[in-house]
Amino acid sequence: MTIFNRFRVLMITMLIFTFIGCDVDSKLSNVSDRDMRMKIQECKTANSPAPAMIFACENYQRECKKRNDKAGYFVC
């Protein structure tokens, strides 16, 4: 296993533990609009994302839609 693959596995594991057992919606509501736009951009440009990243990206999209609906205009 290369160092890149080990790093990738570590990052995926950290993402999974971050999202398990916590209220994702309340955590994402604390993320600034600018950071949310950056996260969504990362999701759109990811080549073959890992399952944990796909899950996180779906959460980002849901949070962004909530913000857009609440504000009445494009937020992120």
N, C-alpha and C positions, 0 to 999 in steps of 0.2 A: 504494500500500500504506500503510495507516494505521500509526501508531506502535504501536498495540496488536497488529496483525498481525505487524509486524517483531519485536516483543518475543516473541510466541508462537513464531515461527519460530526465533528465537535460543534460546529455552528448549527447544524440541523438539530442536534440533541438539545442545545441551549434554547433554540426557538421552541421546541416542543415543550420543554419544562417551563418556559416563560408563559406559554398559553394554557397549560394544564393547571387547573385549580385556581384560576384567577378570572375575574370578571373582565373579559376582553373589552367590552363596550365602554366601561368606565375608564379603563386605561387609555383607550384610543381617543376618548373625548378630551384627554389632557394634552394630546399631541397638537402642535400648532398647525395651522392650515398649510404653511410653507413646508413643514416636515412631512405632512400627509401627502402633499403633491410630489415630493421627492420619493416617498415610499411607493406611491402608485406608479411613478415613472420607472422606478427600478423593477417593479413587477412587469410592466409592459415590455421592458427591454431584456428581461431574463431569458437566457437560452436554456431550455429544458430544466425548469425549476424543480426542486425537490418537493415532495408532498407537503412538508411543513411550510415551505414558502408559498405554495398554492393556497393552503389554508389561511396563512397570514394575509395574502393578497385579497382573498375573498372578504376577510374582515375589514381590510382597508377600504375596499369598494363599498361595503355596506355603510361604514362610518361616513365616507365621503357623500354617499347618497343622502344620508340623514342630514348632513350639514347643508347640502344643496337644497333639500326640501325645506329645511328650517329657515334658511336665509332667503330663499326665493330666487337665487341666482347662482351661477357657477362659482363654487368656492374652491374645489380641488379637482 
